[in-house]
Amino acid sequence: MESTRRHVLRAGVGATLGVGATGLLGSQLWHTLTSPARTSTPSALVAGSLLSLADDTPGASIEAHGSLAVRRLVQDGARDPDVVALADPALFDGLADELTLFATNALTLAYDPESTYADALQDDWATGLQQDGIRLGRTDPEADPLGYRTVLALDLAVQNGLLDRADPVLANSTVLPEVQLMRVLERGGVDAAFVYRSMAIEHDLPTVELPPIIDFSDPTLAETYASVTLELETQTIRGAPIRYAAAPLTRRGRSWFETLVETDSRLRDHGFGVPTEYPTTRAVE
């Protein structure tokens, strides 16, 4: 049965963090290697979960936000990038005519190995998440796919009998920007966080692997994933396997774009999956 509902998506940011959280979370939510002004170097606007990979792909200036935020920046004319790379191909409508699928991922639960809740999460992640006092991090569903996939994964967990209720877990979590989530976790600001597998690998943090039926990693479970939806402010999101896509928006961005999507070894080193048929180009739906 299809599950559609609106959640209370934004928790009180910084409520469970210590001194200094206000300054950290109040900072600008972007990263650049060089000035974003138009130069001979192409510019790339990428999903936050692609930041480390993009930094490791030479030849462009990089700015990273949540994928929904990237989409809004381009549509509103606030940014004019040469390349866009996002964590959900469904977000390319209105940005490009074609996109190239180049990587996959899985949702997982990363945790601080020094946390007092580490053993509980390892023993039973669902029970561990519901313990009194645990500090859980996640991202904003209105800003990036990691945020809405976290909410949808918890709905799937309830639907499949893995979790009693999703709302208490969401209500007791702290919403953080995608580009800062791992930094806060590494510093002990939260005990655990819903992240992509690639993010945990890049930061060398332990994880509790979620079952494929809720981690959006298995294309054969696409129908199950699609059984849950989430209403955002401007659109309804339906669960789907995690896929990354990119598109060059100018001629000068094409060379960097090709390096990003065609270097399988770099993608795998950063923890992304690369199916044998990738990269594959298709029309934007």
Secondary structure, DSSP 8 states (H G I E B T S, - for coil): --EEE-------TTTT--TTHHHHHTS-S---SS-SS--SS-EEEEEGGGHHHHHTS-SSEEEEE-HHHHHHHHHTTS---SEEEES-GGGGTTT-SEEEEEEE--EEEEE-TTSTTHHHHHH-HHHHHTSTT--EEE--TTT-HHHHHHHHHHHHHHHTTS-S-SHHHHHTEEE--HHHHHHHHHTTSSSEEEEEHHHHHHTT--EEE--HHHHS--GGGHHHHTTEEEE-SS-EEE----EEEEEESSGGGHHHHHHHHH-HHHHHHTT-B--TT-SEEEE--
